[in-house]
């Protein structure tokens, strides 16, 4: 899933740059490239959202493990 999100971010960046280049240089089919640029922005935002959620999930998992380890005594009993 990480590879797909990274590929989406890369392809989205290429689409966005290509669209900006097409608009700047007044290409004949700039409307098509403008649409591709919009799709590129959507891909970039989707990849950023995936990586953000993955980071938050990892922090949550680490916090749960830390809390569980903190409540255990050396002999294995649980403090309440």
PDB file with SEQRES, HELIX, SHEET and CRYST1 records, atoms N, CA, C and O in Angstrom:
SEQRES   1 A   80  UNK UNK UNK UNK UNK UNK UNK UNK UNK UNK UNK UNK UNK          
SEQRES   2 A   80  UNK UNK UNK UNK UNK UNK UNK UNK UNK UNK UNK UNK UNK          
SEQRES   3 A   80  UNK UNK UNK UNK UNK UNK UNK UNK UNK UNK UNK UNK UNK          
SEQRES   4 A   80  UNK UNK UNK UNK UNK UNK UNK UNK UNK UNK UNK UNK UNK          
SEQRES   5 A   80  UNK UNK UNK UNK UNK UNK UNK UNK UNK UNK UNK UNK UNK          
SEQRES   6 A   80  UNK UNK UNK UNK UNK UNK UNK UNK UNK UNK UNK UNK UNK          
SEQRES   7 A   80  UNK UNK                                                      
HELIX    1 AA1 UNK A    2  UNK A   24  1                                  23    
HELIX    2 AA2 UNK A   30  UNK A   71  1                                  42    
CRYST1    1.000    1.000    1.000  90.00  90.00  90.00 P 1           1          
ATOM      1  N   UNK A   1       0.817  -1.190   0.000  1.00  0.00           N  
ATOM      2  CA  UNK A   1       0.000   0.000   0.000  1.00  0.00           C  
ATOM      3  C   UNK A   1       0.867   1.263   0.000  1.00  0.00           C  
ATOM      4  O   UNK A   1       0.516   2.286  -0.587  1.00  0.00           O  
ATOM      5  N   UNK A   2       2.022   1.147   0.688  1.00  0.00           N  
ATOM      6  CA  UNK A   2       2.927   2.294   0.701  1.00  0.00           C  
ATOM      7  C   UNK A   2       3.451   2.591  -0.693  1.00  0.00           C  
ATOM      8  O   UNK A   2       3.589   3.752  -1.079  1.00  0.00           O  
ATOM      9  N   UNK A   3       3.743   1.535  -1.450  1.00  0.00           N  
ATOM     10  CA  UNK A   3       4.232   1.722  -2.822  1.00  0.00           C  
ATOM     11  C   UNK A   3       3.183   2.392  -3.701  1.00  0.00           C  
ATOM     12  O   UNK A   3       3.507   3.256  -4.516  1.00  0.00           O  
ATOM     13  N   UNK A   4       1.947   1.997  -3.537  1.00  0.00           N  
ATOM     14  CA  UNK A   4       0.872   2.587  -4.335  1.00  0.00           C  
ATOM     15  C   UNK A   4       0.709   4.063  -3.994  1.00  0.00           C  
ATOM     16  O   UNK A   4       0.563   4.896  -4.888  1.00  0.00           O  
ATOM     17  N   UNK A   5       0.732   4.385  -2.708  1.00  0.00           N  
ATOM     18  CA  UNK A   5       0.598   5.784  -2.292  1.00  0.00           C  
ATOM     19  C   UNK A   5       1.779   6.613  -2.781  1.00  0.00           C  
ATOM     20  O   UNK A   5       1.603   7.752  -3.214  1.00  0.00           O  
ATOM     21  N   UNK A   6       2.982   6.046  -2.713  1.00  0.00           N  
ATOM     22  CA  UNK A   6       4.155   6.770  -3.210  1.00  0.00           C  
ATOM     23  C   UNK A   6       4.070   6.958  -4.716  1.00  0.00           C  
ATOM     24  O   UNK A   6       4.441   8.014  -5.229  1.00  0.00           O  
ATOM     25  N   UNK A   7       3.581   5.936  -5.439  1.00  0.00           N  
ATOM     26  CA  UNK A   7       3.410   6.056  -6.890  1.00  0.00           C  
ATOM     27  C   UNK A   7       2.356   7.118  -7.221  1.00  0.00           C  
ATOM     28  O   UNK A   7       2.532   7.899  -8.156  1.00  0.00           O  
ATOM     29  N   UNK A   8       1.264   7.144  -6.453  1.00  0.00           N  
ATOM     30  CA  UNK A   8       0.239   8.174  -6.665  1.00  0.00           C  
ATOM     31  C   UNK A   8       0.814   9.570  -6.449  1.00  0.00           C  
ATOM     32  O   UNK A   8       0.526  10.492  -7.213  1.00  0.00           O  
ATOM     33  N   UNK A   9       1.618   9.719  -5.418  1.00  0.00           N  
ATOM     34  CA  UNK A   9       2.216  11.027  -5.147  1.00  0.00           C  
ATOM     35  C   UNK A   9       3.157  11.437  -6.277  1.00  0.00           C  
ATOM     36  O   UNK A   9       3.166  12.597  -6.687  1.00  0.00           O  
ATOM     37  N   UNK A  10       3.936  10.503  -6.773  1.00  0.00           N  
ATOM     38  CA  UNK A  10       4.876  10.797  -7.861  1.00  0.00           C  
ATOM     39  C   UNK A  10       4.140  11.128  -9.154  1.00  0.00           C  
ATOM     40  O   UNK A  10       4.454  12.116  -9.818  1.00  0.00           O  
ATOM     41  N   UNK A  11       3.169  10.306  -9.505  1.00  0.00           N  
ATOM     42  CA  UNK A  11       2.396  10.552 -10.728  1.00  0.00           C  
ATOM     43  C   UNK A  11       1.614  11.856 -10.611  1.00  0.00           C  
ATOM     44  O   UNK A  11       1.529  12.619 -11.573  1.00  0.00           O  
ATOM     45  N   UNK A  12       1.049  12.109  -9.447  1.00  0.00           N  
ATOM     46  CA  UNK A  12       0.315  13.352  -9.227  1.00  0.00           C  
ATOM     47  C   UNK A  12       1.204  14.569  -9.369  1.00  0.00           C  
ATOM     48  O   UNK A  12       0.794  15.588  -9.923  1.00  0.00           O  
ATOM     49  N   UNK A  13       2.427  14.458  -8.864  1.00  0.00           N  
ATOM     50  CA  UNK A  13       3.372  15.565  -8.995  1.00  0.00           C  
ATOM     51  C   UNK A  13       3.722  15.804 -10.464  1.00  0.00           C  
ATOM     52  O   UNK A  13       3.787  16.949 -10.909  1.00  0.00           O  
ATOM     53  N   UNK A  14       3.943  14.744 -11.201  1.00  0.00           N  
ATOM     54  CA  UNK A  14       4.248  14.875 -12.631  1.00  0.00           C  
ATOM     55  C   UNK A  14       3.077  15.518 -13.372  1.00  0.00           C  
ATOM     56  O   UNK A  14       3.275  16.409 -14.199  1.00  0.00           O  
ATOM     57  N   UNK A  15       1.862  15.066 -13.076  1.00  0.00           N  
ATOM     58  CA  UNK A  15       0.676  15.650 -13.723  1.00  0.00           C  
ATOM     59  C   UNK A  15       0.536  17.133 -13.392  1.00  0.00           C  
ATOM     60  O   UNK A  15       0.245  17.943 -14.272  1.00  0.00           O  
ATOM     61  N   UNK A  16       0.739  17.486 -12.133  1.00  0.00           N  
ATOM     62  CA  UNK A  16       0.588  18.886 -11.725  1.00  0.00           C  
ATOM     63  C   UNK A  16       1.642  19.776 -12.376  1.00  0.00           C  
ATOM     64  O   UNK A  16       1.338  20.881 -12.824  1.00  0.00           O  
ATOM     65  N   UNK A  17       2.874  19.295 -12.427  1.00  0.00           N  
ATOM     66  CA  UNK A  17       3.943  20.074 -13.062  1.00  0.00           C  
ATOM     67  C   UNK A  17       3.693  20.203 -14.562  1.00  0.00           C  
ATOM     68  O   UNK A  17       3.877  21.277 -15.135  1.00  0.00           O  
ATOM     69  N   UNK A  18       3.280  19.125 -15.189  1.00  0.00           N  
ATOM     70  CA  UNK A  18       2.981  19.158 -16.615  1.00  0.00           C  
ATOM     71  C   UNK A  18       1.835  20.118 -16.916  1.00  0.00           C  
ATOM     72  O   UNK A  18       1.877  20.841 -17.911  1.00  0.00           O  
ATOM     73  N   UNK A  19       0.825  20.128 -16.073  1.00  0.00           N  
ATOM     74  CA  UNK A  19      -0.301  21.041 -16.274  1.00  0.00           C  
ATOM     75  C   UNK A  19       0.139  22.491 -16.124  1.00  0.00           C  
ATOM     76  O   UNK A  19      -0.263  23.349 -16.910  1.00  0.00           O  
ATOM     77  N   UNK A  20       0.951  22.763 -15.133  1.00  0.00           N  
ATOM     78  CA  UNK A  20       1.423  24.132 -14.946  1.00  0.00           C  
ATOM     79  C   UNK A  20       2.302  24.568 -16.116  1.00  0.00           C  
ATOM     80  O   UNK A  20       2.226  25.714 -16.560  1.00  0.00           O  
ATOM     81  N   UNK A  21       3.123  23.670 -16.607  1.00  0.00           N  
ATOM     82  CA  UNK A  21       3.973  23.968 -17.754  1.00  0.00           C  
ATOM     83  C   UNK A  21       3.130  24.224 -19.004  1.00  0.00           C  
ATOM     84  O   UNK A  21       3.432  25.124 -19.788  1.00  0.00           O  
ATOM     85  N   UNK A  22       2.069  23.427 -19.186  1.00  0.00           N  
ATOM     86  CA  UNK A  22       1.191  23.599 -20.348  1.00  0.00           C  
ATOM     87  C   UNK A  22       0.455  24.931 -20.295  1.00  0.00           C  
ATOM     88  O   UNK A  22       0.301  25.592 -21.322  1.00  0.00           O  
ATOM     89  N   UNK A  23       0.009  25.327 -19.136  1.00  0.00           N  
ATOM     90  CA  UNK A  23      -0.709  26.598 -19.001  1.00  0.00           C  
ATOM     91  C   UNK A  23       0.256  27.767 -19.192  1.00  0.00           C  
ATOM     92  O   UNK A  23      -0.081  28.757 -19.841  1.00  0.00           O  
ATOM     93  N   UNK A  24       1.452  27.648 -18.626  1.00  0.00           N  
ATOM     94  CA  UNK A  24       2.433  28.726 -18.726  1.00  0.00           C  
ATOM     95  C   UNK A  24       2.868  28.955 -20.172  1.00  0.00           C  
ATOM     96  O   UNK A  24       3.022  30.099 -20.598  1.00  0.00           O  
ATOM     97  N   UNK A  25       3.067  27.876 -20.930  1.00  0.00           N  
ATOM     98  CA  UNK A  25       3.551  27.988 -22.307  1.00  0.00           C  
ATOM     99  C   UNK A  25       2.432  28.029 -23.334  1.00  0.00           C  
ATOM    100  O   UNK A  25       2.696  28.007 -24.537  1.00  0.00           O  
ATOM    101  N   UNK A  26       1.194  28.089 -22.881  1.00  0.00           N  
ATOM    102  CA  UNK A  26       0.024  28.231 -23.746  1.00  0.00           C  
ATOM    103  C   UNK A  26      -0.044  27.153 -24.833  1.00  0.00           C  
ATOM    104  O   UNK A  26      -0.137  27.452 -26.023  1.00  0.00           O  
ATOM    105  N   UNK A  27       0.006  25.890 -24.387  1.00  0.00           N  
ATOM    106  CA  UNK A  27      -0.116  24.781 -25.320  1.00  0.00           C  
ATOM    107  C   UNK A  27      -1.526  24.735 -25.889  1.00  0.00           C  
ATOM    108  O   UNK A  27      -2.464  25.263 -25.292  1.00  0.00           O  
ATOM    109  N   UNK A  28      -1.668  24.096 -27.053  1.00  0.00           N  
ATOM    110  CA  UNK A  28      -2.968  24.025 -27.722  1.00  0.00           C  
ATOM    111  C   UNK A  28      -3.965  23.191 -26.908  1.00  0.00           C  
ATOM    112  O   UNK A  28      -5.147  23.530 -26.852  1.00  0.00           O  
ATOM    113  N   UNK A  29      -3.516  22.141 -26.299  1.00  0.00           N  
ATOM    114  CA  UNK A  29      -4.402  21.253 -25.529  1.00  0.00           C  
ATOM    115  C   UNK A  29      -4.269  21.517 -24.031  1.00  0.00           C  
ATOM    116  O   UNK A  29      -4.272  20.582 -23.229  1.00  0.00           O  
ATOM    117  N   UNK A  30      -4.155  22.779 -23.659  1.00  0.00           N  
ATOM    118  CA  UNK A  30      -3.925  23.072 -22.250  1.00  0.00           C  
ATOM    119  C   UNK A  30      -5.102  22.680 -21.371  1.00  0.00           C  
ATOM    120  O   UNK A  30      -4.917  22.439 -20.178  1.00  0.00           O  
ATOM    121  N   UNK A  31      -6.312  22.608 -21.929  1.00  0.00           N  
ATOM    122  CA  UNK A  31      -7.472  22.188 -21.123  1.00  0.00           C  
ATOM    123  C   UNK A  31      -7.341  20.730 -20.690  1.00  0.00           C  
ATOM    124  O   UNK A  31      -7.701  20.379 -19.566  1.00  0.00           O  
ATOM    125  N   UNK A  32      -6.833  19.892 -21.569  1.00  0.00           N  
ATOM    126  CA  UNK A  32      -6.616  18.484 -21.218  1.00  0.00           C  
ATOM    127  C   UNK A  32      -5.565  18.387 -20.110  1.00  0.00           C  
ATOM    128  O   UNK A  32      -5.736  17.654 -19.136  1.00  0.00           O  
ATOM    129  N   UNK A  33      -4.481  19.137 -20.278  1.00  0.00           N  
ATOM    130  CA  UNK A  33      -3.428  19.106 -19.277  1.00  0.00           C  
ATOM    131  C   UNK A  33      -3.876  19.757 -17.965  1.00  0.00           C  
ATOM    132  O   UNK A  33      -3.423  19.375 -16.887  1.00  0.00           O  
ATOM    133  N   UNK A  34      -4.756  20.727 -18.069  1.00  0.00           N  
ATOM    134  CA  UNK A  34      -5.314  21.354 -16.867  1.00  0.00           C  
ATOM    135  C   UNK A  34      -6.131  20.320 -16.087  1.00  0.00           C  
ATOM    136  O   UNK A  34      -6.062  20.272 -14.859  1.00  0.00           O  
ATOM    137  N   UNK A  35      -6.899  19.502 -16.794  1.00  0.00           N  
ATOM    138  CA  UNK A  35      -7.667  18.429 -16.155  1.00  0.00           C  
ATOM    139  C   UNK A  35      -6.731  17.399 -15.533  1.00  0.00           C  
ATOM    140  O   UNK A  35      -6.979  16.924 -14.425  1.00  0.00           O  
ATOM    141  N   UNK A  36      -5.665  17.053 -16.234  1.00  0.00           N  
ATOM    142  CA  UNK A  36      -4.686  16.122 -15.679  1.00  0.00           C  
ATOM    143  C   UNK A  36      -4.037  16.704 -14.424  1.00  0.00           C  
ATOM    144  O   UNK A  36      -3.756  15.976 -13.473  1.00  0.00           O  
ATOM    145  N   UNK A  37      -3.804  18.001 -14.424  1.00  0.00           N  
ATOM    146  CA  UNK A  37      -3.246  18.645 -13.245  1.00  0.00           C  
ATOM    147  C   UNK A  37      -4.176  18.549 -12.046  1.00  0.00           C  
ATOM    148  O   UNK A  37      -3.729  18.342 -10.918  1.00  0.00           O  
ATOM    149  N   UNK A  38      -5.474  18.702 -12.297  1.00  0.00           N  
ATOM    150  CA  UNK A  38      -6.459  18.564 -11.225  1.00  0.00           C  
ATOM    151  C   UNK A  38      -6.448  17.139 -10.675  1.00  0.00           C  
ATOM    152  O   UNK A  38      -6.498  16.932  -9.463  1.00  0.00           O  
ATOM    153  N   UNK A  39      -6.383  16.169 -11.572  1.00  0.00           N  
ATOM    154  CA  UNK A  39      -6.295  14.763 -11.147  1.00  0.00           C  
ATOM    155  C   UNK A  39      -5.003  14.546 -10.351  1.00  0.00           C  
ATOM    156  O   UNK A  39      -4.988  13.810  -9.365  1.00  0.00           O  
ATOM    157  N   UNK A  40      -3.926  15.194 -10.792  1.00  0.00           N  
ATOM    158  CA  UNK A  40      -2.661  15.095 -10.070  1.00  0.00           C  
ATOM    159  C   UNK A  40      -2.760  15.625  -8.658  1.00  0.00           C  
ATOM    160  O   UNK A  40      -2.232  15.021  -7.724  1.00  0.00           O  
ATOM    161  N   UNK A  41      -3.439  16.762  -8.492  1.00  0.00           N  
ATOM    162  CA  UNK A  41      -3.621  17.311  -7.142  1.00  0.00           C  
ATOM    163  C   UNK A  41      -4.421  16.354  -6.257  1.00  0.00           C  
ATOM    164  O   UNK A  41      -4.129  16.204  -5.071  1.00  0.00           O  
ATOM    165  N   UNK A  42      -5.415  15.719  -6.834  1.00  0.00           N  
ATOM    166  CA  UNK A  42      -6.209  14.747  -6.075  1.00  0.00           C  
ATOM    167  C   UNK A  42      -5.337  13.566  -5.648  1.00  0.00           C  
ATOM    168  O   UNK A  42      -5.443  13.089  -4.518  1.00  0.00           O  
ATOM    169  N   UNK A  43      -4.474  13.096  -6.553  1.00  0.00           N  
ATOM    170  CA  UNK A  43      -3.578  11.988  -6.218  1.00  0.00           C  
ATOM    171  C   UNK A  43      -2.589  12.382  -5.121  1.00  0.00           C  
ATOM    172  O   UNK A  43      -2.313  11.590  -4.221  1.00  0.00           O  
ATOM    173  N   UNK A  44      -2.062  13.588  -5.194  1.00  0.00           N  
ATOM    174  CA  UNK A  44      -1.117  14.063  -4.174  1.00  0.00           C  
ATOM    175  C   UNK A  44      -1.806  14.154  -2.816  1.00  0.00           C  
ATOM    176  O   UNK A  44      -1.246  13.725  -1.807  1.00  0.00           O  
ATOM    177  N   UNK A  45      -3.006  14.705  -2.784  1.00  0.00           N  
ATOM    178  CA  UNK A  45      -3.742  14.843  -1.526  1.00  0.00           C  
ATOM    179  C   UNK A  45      -4.096  13.469  -0.955  1.00  0.00           C  
ATOM    180  O   UNK A  45      -4.035  13.267   0.258  1.00  0.00           O  
ATOM    181  N   UNK A  46      -4.461  12.531  -1.818  1.00  0.00           N  
ATOM    182  CA  UNK A  46      -4.786  11.182  -1.346  1.00  0.00           C  
ATOM    183  C   UNK A  46      -3.564  10.495  -0.745  1.00  0.00           C  
ATOM    184  O   UNK A  46      -3.662   9.849   0.299  1.00  0.00           O  
ATOM    185  N   UNK A  47      -2.427  10.631  -1.394  1.00  0.00           N  
ATOM    186  CA  UNK A  47      -1.204  10.025  -0.860  1.00  0.00           C  
ATOM    187  C   UNK A  47      -0.805  10.674   0.461  1.00  0.00           C  
ATOM    188  O   UNK A  47      -0.399   9.982   1.394  1.00  0.00           O  
ATOM    189  N   UNK A  48      -0.919  11.990   0.544  1.00  0.00           N  
ATOM    190  CA  UNK A  48      -0.590  12.679   1.797  1.00  0.00           C  
ATOM    191  C   UNK A  48      -1.528  12.243   2.920  1.00  0.00           C  
ATOM    192  O   UNK A  48      -1.093  12.071   4.059  1.00  0.00           O  
ATOM    193  N   UNK A  49      -2.799  12.065   2.610  1.00  0.00           N  
ATOM    194  CA  UNK A  49      -3.756  11.607   3.614  1.00  0.00           C  
ATOM    195  C   UNK A  49      -3.414  10.189   4.085  1.00  0.00           C  
ATOM    196  O   UNK A  49      -3.484   9.897   5.279  1.00  0.00           O  
ATOM    197  N   UNK A  50      -3.047   9.316   3.152  1.00  0.00           N  
ATOM    198  CA  UNK A  50      -2.684   7.949   3.531  1.00  0.00           C  
ATOM    199  C   UNK A  50      -1.478   7.944   4.456  1.00  0.00           C  
ATOM    200  O   UNK A  50      -1.493   7.280   5.493  1.00  0.00           O  
ATOM    201  N   UNK A  51      -0.432   8.680   4.091  1.00  0.00           N  
ATOM    202  CA  UNK A  51       0.767   8.695   4.917  1.00  0.00           C  
ATOM    203  C   UNK A  51       0.507   9.350   6.277  1.00  0.00           C  
ATOM    204  O   UNK A  51       1.092   8.939   7.279  1.00  0.00           O  
ATOM    205  N   UNK A  52      -0.353  10.349   6.320  1.00  0.00           N  
ATOM    206  CA  UNK A  52      -0.704  10.978   7.595  1.00  0.00           C  
ATOM    207  C   UNK A  52      -1.444  10.003   8.501  1.00  0.00           C  
ATOM    208  O   UNK A  52      -1.142   9.902   9.690  1.00  0.00           O  
ATOM    209  N   UNK A  53      -2.406   9.292   7.943  1.00  0.00           N  
ATOM    210  CA  UNK A  53      -3.162   8.318   8.733  1.00  0.00           C  
ATOM    211  C   UNK A  53      -2.276   7.160   9.184  1.00  0.00           C  
ATOM    212  O   UNK A  53      -2.427   6.659  10.298  1.00  0.00           O  
ATOM    213  N   UNK A  54      -1.363   6.740   8.331  1.00  0.00           N  
ATOM    214  CA  UNK A  54      -0.444   5.666   8.700  1.00  0.00           C  
ATOM    215  C   UNK A  54       0.454   6.116   9.856  1.00  0.00           C  
ATOM    216  O   UNK A  54       0.722   5.341  10.774  1.00  0.00           O  
ATOM    217  N   UNK A  55       0.918   7.369   9.811  1.00  0.00           N  
ATOM    218  CA  UNK A  55       1.757   7.912  10.879  1.00  0.00           C  
ATOM    219  C   UNK A  55       0.977   8.001  12.189  1.00  0.00           C  
ATOM    220  O   UNK A  55       1.497   7.635  13.243  1.00  0.00           O  
ATOM    221  N   UNK A  56      -0.256   8.480  12.133  1.00  0.00           N  
ATOM    222  CA  UNK A  56      -1.090   8.582  13.338  1.00  0.00           C  
ATOM    223  C   UNK A  56      -1.382   7.201  13.907  1.00  0.00           C  
ATOM    224  O   UNK A  56      -1.372   7.016  15.124  1.00  0.00           O  
ATOM    225  N   UNK A  57      -1.641   6.232  13.038  1.00  0.00           N  
ATOM    226  CA  UNK A  57      -1.899   4.859  13.483  1.00  0.00           C  
ATOM    227  C   UNK A  57      -0.671   4.281  14.183  1.00  0.00           C  
ATOM    228  O   UNK A  57      -0.796   3.619  15.214  1.00  0.00           O  
ATOM    229  N   UNK A  58       0.513   4.529  13.627  1.00  0.00           N  
ATOM    230  CA  UNK A  58       1.737   4.034  14.244  1.00  0.00           C  
ATOM    231  C   UNK A  58       1.968   4.686  15.609  1.00  0.00           C  
ATOM    232  O   UNK A  58       2.358   4.006  16.558  1.00  0.00           O  
ATOM    233  N   UNK A  59       1.733   5.983  15.717  1.00  0.00           N  
ATOM    234  CA  UNK A  59       1.879   6.649  17.017  1.00  0.00           C  
ATOM    235  C   UNK A  59       0.906   6.077  18.042  1.00  0.00           C  
ATOM    236  O   UNK A  59       1.266   5.889  19.204  1.00  0.00           O  
ATOM    237  N   UNK A  60      -0.314   5.801  17.620  1.00  0.00           N  
ATOM    238  CA  UNK A  60      -1.319   5.240  18.516  1.00  0.00           C  
ATOM    239  C   UNK A  60      -0.901   3.847  18.977  1.00  0.00           C  
ATOM    240  O   UNK A  60      -1.046   3.505  20.151  1.00  0.00           O  
ATOM    241  N   UNK A  61      -0.388   3.053  18.056  1.00  0.00           N  
ATOM    242  CA  UNK A  61       0.047   1.705  18.403  1.00  0.00           C  
ATOM    243  C   UNK A  61       1.214   1.754  19.397  1.00  0.00           C  
ATOM    244  O   UNK A  61       1.239   0.999  20.370  1.00  0.00           O  
ATOM    245  N   UNK A  62       2.167   2.636  19.149  1.00  0.00           N  
ATOM    246  CA  UNK A  62       3.305   2.776  20.064  1.00  0.00           C  
ATOM    247  C   UNK A  62       2.856   3.233  21.447  1.00  0.00           C  
ATOM    248  O   UNK A  62       3.391   2.773  22.456  1.00  0.00           O  
ATOM    249  N   UNK A  63       1.887   4.126  21.500  1.00  0.00           N  
ATOM    250  CA  UNK A  63       1.382   4.626  22.788  1.00  0.00           C  
ATOM    251  C   UNK A  63       0.674   3.510  23.556  1.00  0.00           C  
ATOM    252  O   UNK A  63       0.806   3.423  24.776  1.00  0.00           O  
ATOM    253  N   UNK A  64      -0.074   2.659  22.858  1.00  0.00           N  
ATOM    254  CA  UNK A  64      -0.747   1.546  23.534  1.00  0.00           C  
ATOM    255  C   UNK A  64       0.266   0.582  24.131  1.00  0.00           C  
ATOM    256  O   UNK A  64       0.093   0.106  25.252  1.00  0.00           O  
ATOM    257  N   UNK A  65       1.314   0.298  23.388  1.00  0.00           N  
ATOM    258  CA  UNK A  65       2.356  -0.601  23.895  1.00  0.00           C  
ATOM    259  C   UNK A  65       3.062   0.030  25.086  1.00  0.00           C  
ATOM    260  O   UNK A  65       3.334  -0.652  26.074  1.00  0.00           O  
ATOM    261  N   UNK A  66       3.362   1.319  25.007  1.00  0.00           N  
ATOM    262  CA  UNK A  66       4.030   1.995  26.105  1.00  0.00           C  
ATOM    263  C   UNK A  66       3.167   1.987  27.361  1.00  0.00           C  
ATOM    264  O   UNK A  66       3.674   1.761  28.460  1.00  0.00           O  
ATOM    265  N   UNK A  67       1.869   2.230  27.206  1.00  0.00           N  
ATOM    266  CA  UNK A  67       0.973   2.232  28.364  1.00  0.00           C  
ATOM    267  C   UNK A  67       0.845   0.838  28.965  1.00  0.00           C  
ATOM    268  O   UNK A  67       0.796   0.692  30.186  1.00  0.00           O  
ATOM    269  N   UNK A  68       0.792  -0.182  28.122  1.00  0.00           N  
ATOM    270  CA  UNK A  68       0.682  -1.552  28.614  1.00  0.00           C  
ATOM    271  C   UNK A  68       1.939  -1.948  29.373  1.00  0.00           C  
ATOM    272  O   UNK A  68       1.858  -2.586  30.423  1.00  0.00           O  
ATOM    273  N   UNK A  69       3.091  -1.577  28.850  1.00  0.00           N  
ATOM    274  CA  UNK A  69       4.347  -1.922  29.523  1.00  0.00           C  
ATOM    275  C   UNK A  69       4.528  -1.146  30.818  1.00  0.00           C  
ATOM    276  O   UNK A  69       5.162  -1.643  31.749  1.00  0.00           O  
ATOM    277  N   UNK A  70       3.988   0.052  30.892  1.00  0.00           N  
ATOM    278  CA  UNK A  70       4.115   0.861  32.097  1.00  0.00           C  
ATOM    279  C   UNK A  70       3.292   0.299  33.251  1.00  0.00           C  
ATOM    280  O   UNK A  70       3.672   0.449  34.412  1.00  0.00           O  
ATOM    281  N   UNK A  71       2.172  -0.344  32.943  1.00  0.00           N  
ATOM    282  CA  UNK A  71       1.301  -0.840  34.002  1.00  0.00           C  
ATOM    283  C   UNK A  71       1.725  -2.211  34.515  1.00  0.00           C  
ATOM    284  O   UNK A  71       1.211  -2.669  35.536  1.00  0.00           O  
ATOM    285  N   UNK A  72       2.643  -2.869  33.834  1.00  0.00           N  
ATOM    286  CA  UNK A  72       3.094  -4.189  34.273  1.00  0.00           C  
ATOM    287  C   UNK A  72       4.223  -4.039  35.294  1.00  0.00           C  
ATOM    288  O   UNK A  72       5.133  -3.229  35.116  1.00  0.00           O  
ATOM    289  N   UNK A  73       4.151  -4.826  36.357  1.00  0.00           N  
ATOM    290  CA  UNK A  73       5.253  -4.887  37.314  1.00  0.00           C  
ATOM    291  C   UNK A  73       6.292  -5.868  36.811  1.00  0.00           C  
ATOM    292  O   UNK A  73       6.095  -6.529  35.791  1.00  0.00           O  
ATOM    293  N   UNK A  74       7.377  -5.958  37.516  1.00  0.00           N  
ATOM    294  CA  UNK A  74       8.441  -6.887  37.146  1.00  0.00           C  
ATOM    295  C   UNK A  74       7.980  -8.322  37.297  1.00  0.00           C  
ATOM    296  O   UNK A  74       8.378  -9.186  36.516  1.00  0.00           O  
ATOM    297  N   UNK A  75       7.145  -8.589  38.293  1.00  0.00           N  
ATOM    298  CA  UNK A  75       6.689  -9.969  38.520  1.00  0.00           C  
ATOM    299  C   UNK A  75       5.480 -10.323  37.647  1.00  0.00           C  
ATOM    300  O   UNK A  75       4.987 -11.447  37.738  1.00  0.00           O  
ATOM    301  N   UNK A  76       4.995  -9.430  36.826  1.00  0.00           N  
ATOM    302  CA  UNK A  76       3.910  -9.734  35.907  1.00  0.00           C  
ATOM    303  C   UNK A  76       2.533  -9.333  36.371  1.00  0.00           C  
ATOM    304  O   UNK A  76       1.567  -9.478  35.621  1.00  0.00           O  
ATOM    305  N   UNK A  77       2.412  -8.828  37.598  1.00  0.00           N  
ATOM    306  CA  UNK A  77       1.094  -8.406  38.066  1.00  0.00           C  
ATOM    307  C   UNK A  77       0.760  -7.034  37.472  1.00  0.00           C  
ATOM    308  O   UNK A  77       1.650  -6.267  37.105  1.00  0.00           O  
ATOM    309  N   UNK A  78      -0.513  -6.753  37.388  1.00  0.00           N  
ATOM    310  CA  UNK A  78      -0.965  -5.495  36.790  1.00  0.00           C  
ATOM    311  C   UNK A  78      -1.347  -4.519  37.898  1.00  0.00           C  
ATOM    312  O   UNK A  78      -2.112  -4.862  38.799  1.00  0.00           O  
ATOM    313  N   UNK A  79      -0.808  -3.292  37.826  1.00  0.00           N  
ATOM    314  CA  UNK A  79      -1.208  -2.247  38.756  1.00  0.00           C  
ATOM    315  C   UNK A  79      -2.515  -1.633  38.280  1.00  0.00           C  
ATOM    316  O   UNK A  79      -2.704  -1.393  37.088  1.00  0.00           O  
ATOM    317  N   UNK A  80      -3.400  -1.387  39.211  1.00  0.00           N  
ATOM    318  CA  UNK A  80      -4.674  -0.765  38.853  1.00  0.00           C  
ATOM    319  C   UNK A  80      -4.764   0.621  39.405  1.00  0.00           C  
ATOM    320  O   UNK A  80      -5.769   1.302  39.204  1.00  0.00           O  
TER     321      UNK A  80                                                      
END                                                                             
